[in-house]
C-alpha cells in the first residue's frame, strides 16, 4: 500500500511516549516506499529488529523484521503495519526502568535449569514488619522460603534472589493448570510486606514501587499479561495472597502502558 497523502490514516492513540511521533500514521506493507517507510524502519532499527539503514523501501527484510516484532508482542506475524502494530510499537518505545534495589541475598534458591521466565507472582508476607520478613526470607531453617523481591511499606525494594535463579516462593502450585515446569522455575516472586488480613492497607509507596518493578520485569522477560498473578491464583486451595484489599488495577494499568 502506498504511503501517499491519500492513504487511509491510522488513528492516533493517547500515548505520549517520546518515540510516538516517529511512527507513521498510514498502513504500510511490502512494496510501500517513501518517508513513512523510512520512519517505520528507523523505529525497527532503534528497537534492534532491523539492521542497516532506513532506506524507505519496504522489502523482505523490513517485512521479516516487523513480523519478528509482531511475534514477540503476540500479534499475527503478517509483516504488515497497521493500527495494532503501531500501538505495540508505541508501547515498545516507552522506556521502562528497574527501580533502585537494596541487595539482601538469600541462600534459598536454585538454578532454573534452562526454563524461561514467563510469569510474575505477587504475595503478601503475613506480617507488617520488614525486619521479620527479611529474616524469614533469608532463613536457613527447616522451612526455607525466599522470593526475588521484597517491598517494604516505605517502598524500599529488596532483591533477595537474582532473577536468573529460581526462588522458593510458590510451593505446590500450577500456572493455568500446568505443573511442569514448576511455577518456581518459570516465575519471578515478589513479596509485599503486609499482614494479609485485608484490613491493613498496602501503602502508596509500595504501589509506586510495584508500578515500576512489575512493568520492568514484564517487558524484560516478555511475560504475558495473563501470567502476572497472585499466589492465590497458582495455589487456590492453599493461599489467599495478595489480600482482597490489594489494588490489582494499579499494577494492571502500569503494565498495560508498556505491553
C-alpha positions in Angstrom: 0.0 0.0 0.0 1.3 3.4 -0.8 2.3 5.9 1.9 0.9 8.8 -0.1 -1.3 11.5 1.4 -4.4 9.8 0.0 -3.8 6.6 2.0 -6.2 6.0 5.0 -4.5 7.3 8.1 -4.1 5.2 11.3 -6.0 6.7 14.2 -3.7 8.3 16.7 -3.7 7.0 20.3 -3.4 8.9 23.5 0.2 7.7 24.0 2.7 10.5 24.8 5.8 8.3 24.7 8.9 10.1 23.5 9.0 7.8 20.4 5.4 8.1 19.3 6.0 11.0 16.9 8.4 8.8 14.9 5.7 6.3 13.9 3.8 6.6 10.6 0.0 7.2 10.7 -0.7 5.3 7.5 -0.8 1.5 6.8 2.3 0.1 5.2 3.2 -3.3 3.7 5.8 -4.9 1.5 6.2 -2.8 -1.6 5.5 0.5 0.1 8.1 3.2 -0.4 8.8 6.7 0.9 9.4 8.7 4.0 6.7 6.9 6.0 8.5 3.6 5.4 11.8 5.3 6.4 10.2 6.3 9.7 9.0 2.8 10.4 12.4 1.4 9.6 14.1 3.9 11.9 11.9 2.6 14.8 12.7 -1.0 14.0 16.4 -0.2 13.9 16.1 1.6 17.2 14.4 -1.5 18.7 17.1 -3.7 17.2 14.8 -5.7 15.0 16.3 -4.3 11.7 19.9 -3.8 10.8 21.4 -1.4 8.2 19.9 1.9 7.4 16.4 3.2 6.9 16.2 3.4 3.0 12.4 3.9 2.6 11.9 0.7 0.7 9.6 -1.8 2.4 11.2 -5.0 1.2 11.5 -8.6 2.5 14.0 -7.6 5.3 11.7 -4.9 6.7 8.7 -7.4 6.5 10.6 -10.0 8.4 11.8 -7.5 11.0 8.2 -6.4 11.6 7.0 -10.0 11.7 9.6 -10.8 14.4 8.4 -7.8 16.4 4.8 -8.9 16.0 5.6 -12.4 17.2 7.4 -11.0 20.3 4.3 -8.9 21.0 1.9 -11.8 20.4 0.3 -10.4 17.3 -0.4 -12.0 13.9 3.1 -12.0 12.3 2.0 -10.9 8.9 4.7 -8.3 8.5 2.3 -5.5 7.7 2.0 -2.3 9.6 -1.4 -1.2 10.8 -3.1 0.2 13.9 -2.5 -2.7 16.3 1.2 -2.9 15.4 1.5 0.9 15.7 0.1 0.7 19.3 2.5 -2.1 20.2 5.5 -0.1 18.7 4.5 2.9 20.8 4.5 0.8 23.9 7.8 -0.7 22.9 9.3 2.8 22.7 8.0 3.7 26.2 11.1 3.4 28.5 11.0 1.1 31.5 13.5 1.2 34.3 14.2 -1.1 37.2 13.7 0.7 40.5 16.7 1.0 42.8 17.1 -2.2 44.9 18.8 -3.0 48.1 20.7 -6.3 47.9 19.9 -8.7 50.8 21.0 -12.1 49.4 19.0 -15.2 50.4 20.6 -18.7 50.3 17.2 -20.2 49.4 17.4 -20.5 45.6 18.3 -23.0 42.9 19.2 -23.0 39.1 16.3 -22.5 36.6 17.9 -25.3 34.5 17.2 -23.5 31.3 13.5 -22.7 32.0 12.5 -19.3 30.7 10.8 -16.7 32.9 7.2 -16.3 31.8 5.3 -15.5 35.0 5.3 -12.9 37.8 3.7 -14.0 41.1 2.7 -11.4 43.8 2.4 -12.3 47.5 1.8 -10.7 50.9 4.1 -11.7 53.7 1.6 -12.1 56.5 3.4 -9.6 58.8 3.7 -5.8 58.9 7.4 -5.9 59.9 10.0 -5.7 57.3 12.7 -7.0 59.7 10.7 -10.1 60.3 10.1 -10.6 56.6 13.8 -10.2 55.7 14.8 -12.7 58.3 12.2 -15.2 57.2 13.0 -15.0 53.5 16.8 -15.4 54.3 16.5 -18.1 56.9 18.4 -21.3 56.7 16.0 -23.1 58.9 13.9 -26.2 58.2 11.1 -24.3 56.4 13.3 -22.4 53.9 11.5 -19.9 51.7 12.5 -16.9 49.6 11.4 -14.6 46.8 13.2 -12.5 44.3 12.0 -9.2 45.6 10.5 -7.9 48.9 8.8 -4.5 49.0 8.8 -2.7 52.4 6.0 -0.3 53.5 8.4 2.5 52.8 8.6 1.4 49.1 12.2 0.1 49.5 12.7 -2.8 47.1 15.0 -5.5 48.4 16.4 -8.1 46.0 17.0 -11.4 47.7 17.5 -13.8 44.8 18.9 -12.9 41.3 16.3 -13.1 38.5 18.5 -15.8 36.9 17.8 -18.2 39.7 14.6 -19.8 40.9 13.4 -18.6 44.3 11.3 -20.7 46.7 8.0 -18.8 46.8 5.2 -20.7 45.1 5.3 -24.2 46.8 2.9 -26.7 45.4 1.2 -24.8 42.6 0.3 -24.7 38.9 0.1 -21.9 36.3 -3.3 -22.2 34.5 -3.3 -25.9 35.4 0.2 -26.6 34.2 2.6 -28.0 36.8 5.7 -28.6 34.7 7.9 -26.7 34.6 7.2 -25.7 38.1 5.9 -22.3 39.0 9.1 -21.6 40.9 11.3 -22.5 37.9 9.4 -20.2 35.5 8.5 -17.2 37.6 9.6 -14.1 39.5 8.3 -13.9 43.0 7.5 -10.5 44.7 6.6 -10.4 48.4 4.9 -7.3 49.8 5.1 -6.6 53.5 1.5 -6.7 54.7 -0.3 -8.8 57.3 -2.8 -10.0 54.7 -5.9 -9.5 56.9 -7.5 -7.3 54.3 -7.7 -4.5 56.9 -4.1 -3.2 56.6 -3.8 -1.0 53.5 -0.9 -1.6 51.1 1.0 1.7 51.2 1.2 4.2 48.4 5.0 3.8 48.4 4.5 0.0 47.8 2.2 0.6 44.8 4.6 3.1 43.3 7.4 0.6 43.6 5.2 -2.1 42.0 4.2 0.2 39.2 7.9 0.4 38.2 9.1 -3.1 39.0 6.3 -5.2 37.5 6.3 -3.4 34.1 10.1 -3.6 34.0 10.1 -7.3 34.7 7.2 -8.0 32.3 8.9 -6.1 29.4 12.4 -7.6 30.2 11.2 -11.2 30.2 8.3 -10.8 27.8 5.8 -12.1 30.4 2.2 -12.4 29.1 -0.2 -10.2 31.0 -2.3 -13.2 31.9 0.7 -14.7 33.7 1.0 -11.7 36.1 -1.0 -13.2 39.0 -1.2 -13.7 42.8 -0.2 -16.7 44.9 -3.9 -17.4 45.3 -4.1 -17.9 41.5 -1.4 -20.6 41.4 -2.3 -22.3 44.7 -6.0 -21.6 45.2 -6.6 -24.3 47.7 -3.8 -23.1 50.0 -3.2 -19.4 49.6 -5.2 -16.1 49.6 -2.4 -13.6 48.8 -2.2 -10.9 48.0 -5.1 -9.9 50.2 -8.5 -8.8 48.9 -7.8 -5.1 49.5 -4.8 -5.2 47.1 -5.5 -2.8 44.2 -4.6 -5.0 41.2 -5.9 -2.4 38.8 -3.0 -0.1 39.6 -0.5 -2.8 38.6 -2.5 -3.8 35.5 -2.6 -0.2 34.3 1.1 0.2 34.7 1.7 -3.0 32.7 -0.8 -2.1 30.0 1.2 1.1 29.4 4.2 -0.8 28.3 2.8 -4.1 27.0 
